[in-house]
């Protein structure tokens, strides 16, 4: 069953490339988090936002209407991106395209790793994978689209 909003793996990899940052540090993480928070508040999205450098959560916001269960989703999505350095949506779409069980292929359990949209890698020009932007609280396709939009808004300001 396809649950991926019509995405394909090639386009998702292009999104990751298009959202590459020129620089990433704590200040930039806070700025990205501020953009995410502003968009979420303006749209009345009950979402949780997290930015991580590895296992270090450097930004977190739980907006009105968000739920505590989002913490678990955020952690499970982060585990996927830390393992693969790709978006959770990419991993889901690629496994569907290839007809494989992602969890079995990677030797991990669904209880610890969620291939549900909303986990997006933060790449830095000349440095590669450096962090993760995580969104939880909307349907998975919308979580993914929002993460991409946040980075596009940040990069185009």
Legacy VTK file of the C-alpha trace (Angstrom):
# vtk DataFile Version 3.0
C-alpha trace
ASCII
DATASET POLYDATA
POINTS 157 float
0.000 0.000 0.000
1.437 3.366 -1.006
1.110 6.037 1.679
3.568 8.562 0.406
1.673 11.366 -1.260
2.867 10.586 -4.779
6.540 11.245 -4.013
9.328 9.324 -5.712
12.793 8.687 -4.328
14.588 10.727 -7.009
12.555 13.865 -6.251
12.992 13.381 -2.506
16.782 13.205 -2.896
16.604 16.401 -4.937
14.669 18.071 -2.100
17.452 17.117 0.304
20.024 18.623 -2.041
17.954 21.768 -2.631
17.678 22.340 1.131
21.436 22.194 1.773
22.501 24.913 4.188
25.586 27.100 3.727
26.361 26.850 7.461
24.878 25.208 10.566
25.539 26.061 14.183
23.436 26.718 17.280
22.434 30.179 16.076
21.261 28.857 12.707
19.371 26.030 14.442
17.528 28.606 16.561
16.730 30.666 13.453
15.338 27.618 11.633
13.361 26.756 14.757
11.967 30.288 14.884
10.821 30.032 11.248
9.190 26.677 12.003
7.481 28.031 15.108
6.203 31.114 13.298
4.737 29.075 10.432
3.190 26.580 12.839
1.606 29.289 14.981
0.305 31.249 11.980
-1.427 28.119 10.664
-2.617 26.883 14.066
-0.759 23.603 13.583
-0.634 21.477 16.737
2.894 20.301 16.017
6.096 19.556 17.820
9.337 20.823 16.292
12.801 19.525 17.109
16.248 20.222 15.711
19.055 17.853 16.611
22.756 17.564 16.108
23.147 13.794 16.506
21.441 12.945 19.797
21.702 16.535 21.093
18.374 18.332 20.868
19.337 21.962 20.266
15.823 23.314 19.612
12.395 22.140 20.695
8.938 23.692 20.569
5.583 22.119 21.357
2.922 24.365 19.837
-0.634 24.713 21.174
-2.591 21.610 20.245
0.442 19.332 20.104
0.381 16.074 22.034
2.888 14.361 24.290
2.857 11.315 21.993
4.715 13.428 19.422
7.858 12.990 21.547
7.906 9.296 20.693
7.343 9.953 16.996
10.097 12.594 16.977
12.567 10.168 18.577
11.689 7.334 16.205
11.995 9.618 13.158
15.330 10.962 14.436
16.656 7.404 14.746
15.905 6.799 11.055
17.606 9.987 9.862
20.628 9.400 12.115
20.915 5.855 10.722
20.532 6.715 7.031
21.267 10.455 6.673
18.108 10.707 4.555
14.580 11.918 5.170
12.094 9.547 6.714
9.850 10.078 3.698
12.690 9.129 1.339
13.292 5.936 3.301
9.578 5.050 3.200
9.208 5.776 -0.519
12.438 3.983 -1.456
11.416 0.859 0.461
7.998 0.916 -1.243
9.623 1.388 -4.672
12.023 -1.489 -4.007
9.347 -3.709 -2.443
11.386 -4.327 0.702
10.647 -4.292 4.423
12.714 -1.299 5.584
12.908 -2.426 9.213
14.021 -5.937 8.303
16.544 -4.609 5.769
18.100 -2.312 8.391
17.846 -4.714 11.332
15.756 -2.359 13.472
12.254 -2.401 14.927
9.284 -0.144 14.206
9.121 0.605 17.939
12.454 2.461 17.673
12.539 3.633 14.042
9.598 5.294 12.247
9.699 5.715 8.480
6.927 8.290 8.656
7.382 11.702 7.040
8.658 14.575 9.138
12.304 13.716 9.737
14.508 15.747 7.397
18.332 15.774 7.222
20.244 19.019 7.532
23.129 18.989 5.081
25.827 21.660 4.973
27.705 22.601 1.811
31.117 20.924 1.820
30.415 19.105 5.099
27.520 16.728 4.432
25.002 15.542 7.024
25.084 17.647 10.204
21.660 17.496 11.841
17.934 16.866 11.626
14.781 18.956 11.448
11.848 17.013 12.892
8.141 17.769 12.658
5.352 15.713 14.235
1.642 16.269 14.653
0.251 16.436 11.111
-0.356 13.517 8.736
3.048 12.200 7.653
2.999 13.668 4.139
2.145 17.079 5.607
4.889 16.751 8.255
7.385 16.168 5.439
6.099 18.997 3.251
6.214 21.386 6.206
9.832 20.496 6.998
10.811 21.221 3.387
8.838 24.472 3.362
10.491 25.633 6.597
13.952 25.106 5.133
12.996 26.799 1.863
11.642 29.830 3.738
14.793 29.954 5.868
17.103 29.700 2.851
15.191 32.332 0.866
14.964 35.034 3.535
LINES 1 158
157 0 1 2 3 4 5 6 7 8 9 10 11 12 13 14 15 16 17 18 19 20 21 22 23 24 25 26 27 28 29 30 31 32 33 34 35 36 37 38 39 40 41 42 43 44 45 46 47 48 49 50 51 52 53 54 55 56 57 58 59 60 61 62 63 64 65 66 67 68 69 70 71 72 73 74 75 76 77 78 79 80 81 82 83 84 85 86 87 88 89 90 91 92 93 94 95 96 97 98 99 100 101 102 103 104 105 106 107 108 109 110 111 112 113 114 115 116 117 118 119 120 121 122 123 124 125 126 127 128 129 130 131 132 133 134 135 136 137 138 139 140 141 142 143 144 145 146 147 148 149 150 151 152 153 154 155 156
